[in-house]
Amino acid sequence: MDFNHFREELEKAFTRPLPGQDAQYQMTPAGRERVDLKRIDQEKVKQAATAALFFPMQN
């Protein structure tokens, strides 16, 4: 492949918008459930993140 052609294709790839959340779900394994981010309790997420931050080596 010609280097200039490669460079042009690379520039095109970097200027295209990134695929969204739908594309991300298409790449997941078929057996995995789709997670609805709006249904996750944000308070529990904060508590889990705090526990992981302050107690990283405990079970």
mmCIF file of the N, C-alpha and C atoms, coordinates in Angstrom:
data_MODEL
# 
_entry.id   MODEL 
# 
loop_
_atom_site.group_PDB 
_atom_site.id 
_atom_site.type_symbol 
_atom_site.label_atom_id 
_atom_site.label_alt_id 
_atom_site.label_comp_id 
_atom_site.label_asym_id 
_atom_site.label_entity_id 
_atom_site.label_seq_id 
_atom_site.pdbx_PDB_ins_code 
_atom_site.Cartn_x 
_atom_site.Cartn_y 
_atom_site.Cartn_z 
_atom_site.occupancy 
_atom_site.B_iso_or_equiv 
_atom_site.pdbx_formal_charge 
_atom_site.auth_seq_id 
_atom_site.auth_comp_id 
_atom_site.auth_asym_id 
_atom_site.auth_atom_id 
_atom_site.pdbx_PDB_model_num 
ATOM 1   N N  . MET A 1 1  ? 0.849   -1.171  0.000  1.00 0.00 ? 1  MET A N  1 
ATOM 2   C CA . MET A 1 1  ? 0.000   0.000   0.000  1.00 0.00 ? 1  MET A CA 1 
ATOM 3   C C  . MET A 1 1  ? 0.896   1.237   0.000  1.00 0.00 ? 1  MET A C  1 
ATOM 4   N N  . ASP A 1 2  ? 0.490   2.206   -0.772 1.00 0.00 ? 2  ASP A N  1 
ATOM 5   C CA . ASP A 1 2  ? 1.211   3.468   -0.838 1.00 0.00 ? 2  ASP A CA 1 
ATOM 6   C C  . ASP A 1 2  ? 1.032   4.222   0.482  1.00 0.00 ? 2  ASP A C  1 
ATOM 7   N N  . PHE A 1 3  ? 2.108   4.804   0.977  1.00 0.00 ? 3  PHE A N  1 
ATOM 8   C CA . PHE A 1 3  ? 2.046   5.493   2.267  1.00 0.00 ? 3  PHE A CA 1 
ATOM 9   C C  . PHE A 1 3  ? 1.100   6.681   2.218  1.00 0.00 ? 3  PHE A C  1 
ATOM 10  N N  . ASN A 1 4  ? 1.084   7.414   1.114  1.00 0.00 ? 4  ASN A N  1 
ATOM 11  C CA . ASN A 1 4  ? 0.187   8.573   1.005  1.00 0.00 ? 4  ASN A CA 1 
ATOM 12  C C  . ASN A 1 4  ? -1.271  8.134   1.038  1.00 0.00 ? 4  ASN A C  1 
ATOM 13  N N  . HIS A 1 5  ? -1.566  7.020   0.388  1.00 0.00 ? 5  HIS A N  1 
ATOM 14  C CA . HIS A 1 5  ? -2.924  6.486   0.431  1.00 0.00 ? 5  HIS A CA 1 
ATOM 15  C C  . HIS A 1 5  ? -3.291  6.087   1.864  1.00 0.00 ? 5  HIS A C  1 
ATOM 16  N N  . PHE A 1 6  ? -2.370  5.441   2.540  1.00 0.00 ? 6  PHE A N  1 
ATOM 17  C CA . PHE A 1 6  ? -2.586  5.055   3.932  1.00 0.00 ? 6  PHE A CA 1 
ATOM 18  C C  . PHE A 1 6  ? -2.842  6.281   4.802  1.00 0.00 ? 6  PHE A C  1 
ATOM 19  N N  . ARG A 1 7  ? -2.066  7.326   4.588  1.00 0.00 ? 7  ARG A N  1 
ATOM 20  C CA . ARG A 1 7  ? -2.217  8.547   5.375  1.00 0.00 ? 7  ARG A CA 1 
ATOM 21  C C  . ARG A 1 7  ? -3.572  9.201   5.117  1.00 0.00 ? 7  ARG A C  1 
ATOM 22  N N  . GLU A 1 8  ? -4.007  9.223   3.869  1.00 0.00 ? 8  GLU A N  1 
ATOM 23  C CA . GLU A 1 8  ? -5.314  9.796   3.538  1.00 0.00 ? 8  GLU A CA 1 
ATOM 24  C C  . GLU A 1 8  ? -6.441  9.005   4.191  1.00 0.00 ? 8  GLU A C  1 
ATOM 25  N N  . GLU A 1 9  ? -6.339  7.697   4.146  1.00 0.00 ? 9  GLU A N  1 
ATOM 26  C CA . GLU A 1 9  ? -7.361  6.858   4.779  1.00 0.00 ? 9  GLU A CA 1 
ATOM 27  C C  . GLU A 1 9  ? -7.378  7.049   6.290  1.00 0.00 ? 9  GLU A C  1 
ATOM 28  N N  . LEU A 1 10 ? -6.221  7.218   6.867  1.00 0.00 ? 10 LEU A N  1 
ATOM 29  C CA . LEU A 1 10 ? -6.125  7.448   8.302  1.00 0.00 ? 10 LEU A CA 1 
ATOM 30  C C  . LEU A 1 10 ? -6.750  8.784   8.680  1.00 0.00 ? 10 LEU A C  1 
ATOM 31  N N  . GLU A 1 11 ? -6.506  9.812   7.887  1.00 0.00 ? 11 GLU A N  1 
ATOM 32  C CA . GLU A 1 11 ? -7.114  11.120  8.147  1.00 0.00 ? 11 GLU A CA 1 
ATOM 33  C C  . GLU A 1 11 ? -8.629  11.046  8.039  1.00 0.00 ? 11 GLU A C  1 
ATOM 34  N N  . LYS A 1 12 ? -9.144  10.294  7.066  1.00 0.00 ? 12 LYS A N  1 
ATOM 35  C CA . LYS A 1 12 ? -10.594 10.113  6.943  1.00 0.00 ? 12 LYS A CA 1 
ATOM 36  C C  . LYS A 1 12 ? -11.155 9.420   8.182  1.00 0.00 ? 12 LYS A C  1 
ATOM 37  N N  . ALA A 1 13 ? -10.446 8.411   8.642  1.00 0.00 ? 13 ALA A N  1 
ATOM 38  C CA . ALA A 1 13 ? -10.916 7.657   9.807  1.00 0.00 ? 13 ALA A CA 1 
ATOM 39  C C  . ALA A 1 13 ? -10.970 8.532   11.051 1.00 0.00 ? 13 ALA A C  1 
ATOM 40  N N  . PHE A 1 14 ? -10.012 9.433   11.198 1.00 0.00 ? 14 PHE A N  1 
ATOM 41  C CA . PHE A 1 14 ? -9.987  10.292  12.377 1.00 0.00 ? 14 PHE A CA 1 
ATOM 42  C C  . PHE A 1 14 ? -11.016 11.412  12.311 1.00 0.00 ? 14 PHE A C  1 
ATOM 43  N N  . THR A 1 15 ? -11.489 11.766  11.126 1.00 0.00 ? 15 THR A N  1 
ATOM 44  C CA . THR A 1 15 ? -12.467 12.848  11.015 1.00 0.00 ? 15 THR A CA 1 
ATOM 45  C C  . THR A 1 15 ? -13.901 12.343  11.095 1.00 0.00 ? 15 THR A C  1 
ATOM 46  N N  . ARG A 1 16 ? -14.119 11.050  10.914 1.00 0.00 ? 16 ARG A N  1 
ATOM 47  C CA . ARG A 1 16 ? -15.470 10.500  11.026 1.00 0.00 ? 16 ARG A CA 1 
ATOM 48  C C  . ARG A 1 16 ? -15.901 10.492  12.486 1.00 0.00 ? 16 ARG A C  1 
ATOM 49  N N  . PRO A 1 17 ? -17.192 10.697  12.733 1.00 0.00 ? 17 PRO A N  1 
ATOM 50  C CA . PRO A 1 17 ? -17.668 10.628  14.118 1.00 0.00 ? 17 PRO A CA 1 
ATOM 51  C C  . PRO A 1 17 ? -17.572 9.203   14.651 1.00 0.00 ? 17 PRO A C  1 
ATOM 52  N N  . LEU A 1 18 ? -17.367 9.102   15.936 1.00 0.00 ? 18 LEU A N  1 
ATOM 53  C CA . LEU A 1 18 ? -17.302 7.788   16.568 1.00 0.00 ? 18 LEU A CA 1 
ATOM 54  C C  . LEU A 1 18 ? -18.692 7.177   16.646 1.00 0.00 ? 18 LEU A C  1 
ATOM 55  N N  . PRO A 1 19 ? -18.787 5.853   16.563 1.00 0.00 ? 19 PRO A N  1 
ATOM 56  C CA . PRO A 1 19 ? -20.099 5.219   16.680 1.00 0.00 ? 19 PRO A CA 1 
ATOM 57  C C  . PRO A 1 19 ? -20.635 5.387   18.096 1.00 0.00 ? 19 PRO A C  1 
ATOM 58  N N  . GLY A 1 20 ? -21.925 5.406   18.211 1.00 0.00 ? 20 GLY A N  1 
ATOM 59  C CA . GLY A 1 20 ? -22.553 5.649   19.501 1.00 0.00 ? 20 GLY A CA 1 
ATOM 60  C C  . GLY A 1 20 ? -22.784 4.392   20.308 1.00 0.00 ? 20 GLY A C  1 
ATOM 61  N N  . GLN A 1 21 ? -23.688 4.523   21.244 1.00 0.00 ? 21 GLN A N  1 
ATOM 62  C CA . GLN A 1 21 ? -23.978 3.440   22.177 1.00 0.00 ? 21 GLN A CA 1 
ATOM 63  C C  . GLN A 1 21 ? -24.582 2.230   21.460 1.00 0.00 ? 21 GLN A C  1 
ATOM 64  N N  . ASP A 1 22 ? -25.344 2.471   20.399 1.00 0.00 ? 22 ASP A N  1 
ATOM 65  C CA . ASP A 1 22 ? -25.938 1.350   19.664 1.00 0.00 ? 22 ASP A CA 1 
ATOM 66  C C  . ASP A 1 22 ? -24.870 0.447   19.067 1.00 0.00 ? 22 ASP A C  1 
ATOM 67  N N  . ALA A 1 23 ? -23.813 1.040   18.531 1.00 0.00 ? 23 ALA A N  1 
ATOM 68  C CA . ALA A 1 23 ? -22.724 0.240   17.967 1.00 0.00 ? 23 ALA A CA 1 
ATOM 69  C C  . ALA A 1 23 ? -22.013 -0.546  19.060 1.00 0.00 ? 23 ALA A C  1 
ATOM 70  N N  . GLN A 1 24 ? -21.920 0.031   20.234 1.00 0.00 ? 24 GLN A N  1 
ATOM 71  C CA . GLN A 1 24 ? -21.277 -0.654  21.348 1.00 0.00 ? 24 GLN A CA 1 
ATOM 72  C C  . GLN A 1 24 ? -22.075 -1.896  21.741 1.00 0.00 ? 24 GLN A C  1 
ATOM 73  N N  . TYR A 1 25 ? -23.400 -1.773  21.752 1.00 0.00 ? 25 TYR A N  1 
ATOM 74  C CA . TYR A 1 25 ? -24.239 -2.920  22.096 1.00 0.00 ? 25 TYR A CA 1 
ATOM 75  C C  . TYR A 1 25 ? -24.176 -4.007  21.026 1.00 0.00 ? 25 TYR A C  1 
ATOM 76  N N  . GLN A 1 26 ? -23.956 -3.635  19.767 1.00 0.00 ? 26 GLN A N  1 
ATOM 77  C CA . GLN A 1 26 ? -23.853 -4.628  18.702 1.00 0.00 ? 26 GLN A CA 1 
ATOM 78  C C  . GLN A 1 26 ? -22.605 -5.488  18.854 1.00 0.00 ? 26 GLN A C  1 
ATOM 79  N N  . MET A 1 27 ? -21.570 -4.969  19.504 1.00 0.00 ? 27 MET A N  1 
ATOM 80  C CA . MET A 1 27 ? -20.320 -5.710  19.656 1.00 0.00 ? 27 MET A CA 1 
ATOM 81  C C  . MET A 1 27 ? -20.306 -6.615  20.882 1.00 0.00 ? 27 MET A C  1 
ATOM 82  N N  . THR A 1 28 ? -21.321 -6.544  21.728 1.00 0.00 ? 28 THR A N  1 
ATOM 83  C CA . THR A 1 28 ? -21.347 -7.372  22.931 1.00 0.00 ? 28 THR A CA 1 
ATOM 84  C C  . THR A 1 28 ? -21.742 -8.802  22.582 1.00 0.00 ? 28 THR A C  1 
ATOM 85  N N  . PRO A 1 29 ? -21.353 -9.761  23.407 1.00 0.00 ? 29 PRO A N  1 
ATOM 86  C CA . PRO A 1 29 ? -21.746 -11.150 23.163 1.00 0.00 ? 29 PRO A CA 1 
ATOM 87  C C  . PRO A 1 29 ? -23.264 -11.317 23.219 1.00 0.00 ? 29 PRO A C  1 
ATOM 88  N N  . ALA A 1 30 ? -23.768 -12.277 22.490 1.00 0.00 ? 30 ALA A N  1 
ATOM 89  C CA . ALA A 1 30 ? -25.218 -12.467 22.372 1.00 0.00 ? 30 ALA A CA 1 
ATOM 90  C C  . ALA A 1 30 ? -25.871 -12.808 23.708 1.00 0.00 ? 30 ALA A C  1 
ATOM 91  N N  . GLY A 1 31 ? -25.173 -13.503 24.600 1.00 0.00 ? 31 GLY A N  1 
ATOM 92  C CA . GLY A 1 31 ? -25.756 -13.924 25.860 1.00 0.00 ? 31 GLY A CA 1 
ATOM 93  C C  . GLY A 1 31 ? -25.812 -12.851 26.931 1.00 0.00 ? 31 GLY A C  1 
ATOM 94  N N  . ARG A 1 32 ? -25.144 -11.762 26.714 1.00 0.00 ? 32 ARG A N  1 
ATOM 95  C CA . ARG A 1 32 ? -25.101 -10.713 27.732 1.00 0.00 ? 32 ARG A CA 1 
ATOM 96  C C  . ARG A 1 32 ? -26.370 -9.865  27.680 1.00 0.00 ? 32 ARG A C  1 
ATOM 97  N N  . GLU A 1 33 ? -26.908 -9.559  28.855 1.00 0.00 ? 33 GLU A N  1 
ATOM 98  C CA . GLU A 1 33 ? -28.111 -8.740  28.922 1.00 0.00 ? 33 GLU A CA 1 
ATOM 99  C C  . GLU A 1 33 ? -27.770 -7.287  28.616 1.00 0.00 ? 33 GLU A C  1 
ATOM 100 N N  . ARG A 1 34 ? -28.723 -6.600  28.042 1.00 0.00 ? 34 ARG A N  1 
ATOM 101 C CA . ARG A 1 34 ? -28.549 -5.178  27.779 1.00 0.00 ? 34 ARG A CA 1 
ATOM 102 C C  . ARG A 1 34 ? -28.848 -4.418  29.068 1.00 0.00 ? 34 ARG A C  1 
ATOM 103 N N  . VAL A 1 35 ? -27.922 -3.562  29.460 1.00 0.00 ? 35 VAL A N  1 
ATOM 104 C CA . VAL A 1 35 ? -28.052 -2.821  30.704 1.00 0.00 ? 35 VAL A CA 1 
ATOM 105 C C  . VAL A 1 35 ? -28.671 -1.467  30.408 1.00 0.00 ? 35 VAL A C  1 
ATOM 106 N N  . ASP A 1 36 ? -29.736 -1.150  31.118 1.00 0.00 ? 36 ASP A N  1 
ATOM 107 C CA . ASP A 1 36 ? -30.355 0.161   30.977 1.00 0.00 ? 36 ASP A CA 1 
ATOM 108 C C  . ASP A 1 36 ? -29.717 1.076   32.015 1.00 0.00 ? 36 ASP A C  1 
ATOM 109 N N  . LEU A 1 37 ? -28.903 2.010   31.558 1.00 0.00 ? 37 LEU A N  1 
ATOM 110 C CA . LEU A 1 37 ? -28.151 2.864   32.471 1.00 0.00 ? 37 LEU A CA 1 
ATOM 111 C C  . LEU A 1 37 ? -29.048 3.772   33.300 1.00 0.00 ? 37 LEU A C  1 
ATOM 112 N N  . LYS A 1 38 ? -30.248 4.040   32.816 1.00 0.00 ? 38 LYS A N  1 
ATOM 113 C CA . LYS A 1 38 ? -31.161 4.915   33.553 1.00 0.00 ? 38 LYS A CA 1 
ATOM 114 C C  . LYS A 1 38 ? -31.760 4.216   34.771 1.00 0.00 ? 38 LYS A C  1 
ATOM 115 N N  . ARG A 1 39 ? -31.766 2.889   34.772 1.00 0.00 ? 39 ARG A N  1 
ATOM 116 C CA . ARG A 1 39 ? -32.367 2.143   35.877 1.00 0.00 ? 39 ARG A CA 1 
ATOM 117 C C  . ARG A 1 39 ? -31.383 1.828   36.995 1.00 0.00 ? 39 ARG A C  1 
ATOM 118 N N  . ILE A 1 40 ? -30.121 2.140   36.816 1.00 0.00 ? 40 ILE A N  1 
ATOM 119 C CA . ILE A 1 40 ? -29.115 1.853   37.835 1.00 0.00 ? 40 ILE A CA 1 
ATOM 120 C C  . ILE A 1 40 ? -29.235 2.889   38.948 1.00 0.00 ? 40 ILE A C  1 
ATOM 121 N N  . ASP A 1 41 ? -29.239 2.417   40.171 1.00 0.00 ? 41 ASP A N  1 
ATOM 122 C CA . ASP A 1 41 ? -29.330 3.311   41.324 1.00 0.00 ? 41 ASP A CA 1 
ATOM 123 C C  . ASP A 1 41 ? -27.987 4.030   41.490 1.00 0.00 ? 41 ASP A C  1 
ATOM 124 N N  . GLN A 1 42 ? -27.963 5.326   41.234 1.00 0.00 ? 42 GLN A N  1 
ATOM 125 C CA . GLN A 1 42 ? -26.723 6.096   41.254 1.00 0.00 ? 42 GLN A CA 1 
ATOM 126 C C  . GLN A 1 42 ? -26.108 6.161   42.651 1.00 0.00 ? 42 GLN A C  1 
ATOM 127 N N  . GLU A 1 43 ? -26.926 6.120   43.675 1.00 0.00 ? 43 GLU A N  1 
ATOM 128 C CA . GLU A 1 43 ? -26.396 6.170   45.041 1.00 0.00 ? 43 GLU A CA 1 
ATOM 129 C C  . GLU A 1 43 ? -25.580 4.912   45.345 1.00 0.00 ? 43 GLU A C  1 
ATOM 130 N N  . LYS A 1 44 ? -26.053 3.759   44.895 1.00 0.00 ? 44 LYS A N  1 
ATOM 131 C CA . LYS A 1 44 ? -25.301 2.522   45.104 1.00 0.00 ? 44 LYS A CA 1 
ATOM 132 C C  . LYS A 1 44 ? -23.994 2.534   44.321 1.00 0.00 ? 44 LYS A C  1 
ATOM 133 N N  . VAL A 1 45 ? -24.007 3.143   43.147 1.00 0.00 ? 45 VAL A N  1 
ATOM 134 C CA . VAL A 1 45 ? -22.783 3.251   42.355 1.00 0.00 ? 45 VAL A CA 1 
ATOM 135 C C  . VAL A 1 45 ? -21.760 4.101   43.098 1.00 0.00 ? 45 VAL A C  1 
ATOM 136 N N  . LYS A 1 46 ? -22.205 5.205   43.678 1.00 0.00 ? 46 LYS A N  1 
ATOM 137 C CA . LYS A 1 46 ? -21.301 6.075   44.442 1.00 0.00 ? 46 LYS A CA 1 
ATOM 138 C C  . LYS A 1 46 ? -20.730 5.347   45.656 1.00 0.00 ? 46 LYS A C  1 
ATOM 139 N N  . GLN A 1 47 ? -21.569 4.600   46.355 1.00 0.00 ? 47 GLN A N  1 
ATOM 140 C CA . GLN A 1 47 ? -21.106 3.864   47.525 1.00 0.00 ? 47 GLN A CA 1 
ATOM 141 C C  . GLN A 1 47 ? -20.095 2.792   47.132 1.00 0.00 ? 47 GLN A C  1 
ATOM 142 N N  . ALA A 1 48 ? -20.343 2.100   46.040 1.00 0.00 ? 48 ALA A N  1 
ATOM 143 C CA . ALA A 1 48 ? -19.414 1.064   45.584 1.00 0.00 ? 48 ALA A CA 1 
ATOM 144 C C  . ALA A 1 48 ? -18.087 1.669   45.152 1.00 0.00 ? 48 ALA A C  1 
ATOM 145 N N  . ALA A 1 49 ? -18.136 2.815   44.491 1.00 0.00 ? 49 ALA A N  1 
ATOM 146 C CA . ALA A 1 49 ? -16.902 3.472   44.062 1.00 0.00 ? 49 ALA A CA 1 
ATOM 147 C C  . ALA A 1 49 ? -16.094 3.943   45.260 1.00 0.00 ? 49 ALA A C  1 
ATOM 148 N N  . THR A 1 50 ? -16.771 4.474   46.268 1.00 0.00 ? 50 THR A N  1 
ATOM 149 C CA . THR A 1 50 ? -16.080 4.920   47.474 1.00 0.00 ? 50 THR A CA 1 
ATOM 150 C C  . THR A 1 50 ? -15.450 3.742   48.202 1.00 0.00 ? 50 THR A C  1 
ATOM 151 N N  . ALA A 1 51 ? -16.185 2.643   48.313 1.00 0.00 ? 51 ALA A N  1 
ATOM 152 C CA . ALA A 1 51 ? -15.641 1.457   48.976 1.00 0.00 ? 51 ALA A CA 1 
ATOM 153 C C  . ALA A 1 51 ? -14.438 0.906   48.211 1.00 0.00 ? 51 ALA A C  1 
ATOM 154 N N  . ALA A 1 52 ? -14.511 0.893   46.894 1.00 0.00 ? 52 ALA A N  1 
ATOM 155 C CA . ALA A 1 52 ? -13.387 0.395   46.091 1.00 0.00 ? 52 ALA A CA 1 
ATOM 156 C C  . ALA A 1 52 ? -12.177 1.306   46.214 1.00 0.00 ? 52 ALA A C  1 
ATOM 157 N N  . LEU A 1 53 ? -12.416 2.592   46.378 1.00 0.00 ? 53 LEU A N  1 
ATOM 158 C CA . LEU A 1 53 ? -11.320 3.549   46.498 1.00 0.00 ? 53 LEU A CA 1 
ATOM 159 C C  . LEU A 1 53 ? -10.610 3.411   47.840 1.00 0.00 ? 53 LEU A C  1 
ATOM 160 N N  . PHE A 1 54 ? -11.366 3.291   48.920 1.00 0.00 ? 54 PHE A N  1 
ATOM 161 C CA . PHE A 1 54 ? -10.767 3.273   50.248 1.00 0.00 ? 54 PHE A CA 1 
ATOM 162 C C  . PHE A 1 54 ? -10.405 1.877   50.747 1.00 0.00 ? 54 PHE A C  1 
ATOM 163 N N  . PHE A 1 55 ? -11.023 0.843   50.205 1.00 0.00 ? 55 PHE A N  1 
ATOM 164 C CA . PHE A 1 55 ? -10.752 -0.522  50.641 1.00 0.00 ? 55 PHE A CA 1 
ATOM 165 C C  . PHE A 1 55 ? -10.472 -1.416  49.432 1.00 0.00 ? 55 PHE A C  1 
ATOM 166 N N  . PRO A 1 56 ? -9.414  -1.153  48.663 1.00 0.00 ? 56 PRO A N  1 
ATOM 167 C CA . PRO A 1 56 ? -9.208  -1.886  47.405 1.00 0.00 ? 56 PRO A CA 1 
ATOM 168 C C  . PRO A 1 56 ? -8.804  -3.345  47.575 1.00 0.00 ? 56 PRO A C  1 
ATOM 169 N N  . MET A 1 57 ? -8.181  -3.724  48.683 1.00 0.00 ? 57 MET A N  1 
ATOM 170 C CA . MET A 1 57 ? -7.664  -5.083  48.817 1.00 0.00 ? 57 MET A CA 1 
ATOM 171 C C  . MET A 1 57 ? -8.544  -5.982  49.667 1.00 0.00 ? 57 MET A C  1 
ATOM 172 N N  . GLN A 1 58 ? -9.643  -5.481  50.197 1.00 0.00 ? 58 GLN A N  1 
ATOM 173 C CA . GLN A 1 58 ? -10.512 -6.296  51.032 1.00 0.00 ? 58 GLN A CA 1 
ATOM 174 C C  . GLN A 1 58 ? -11.630 -6.889  50.188 1.00 0.00 ? 58 GLN A C  1 
ATOM 175 N N  . ASN A 1 59 ? -12.125 -8.071  50.597 1.00 0.00 ? 59 ASN A N  1 
ATOM 176 C CA . ASN A 1 59 ? -13.212 -8.712  49.844 1.00 0.00 ? 59 ASN A CA 1 
ATOM 177 C C  . ASN A 1 59 ? -14.533 -8.179  50.280 1.00 0.00 ? 59 ASN A C  1 
# 
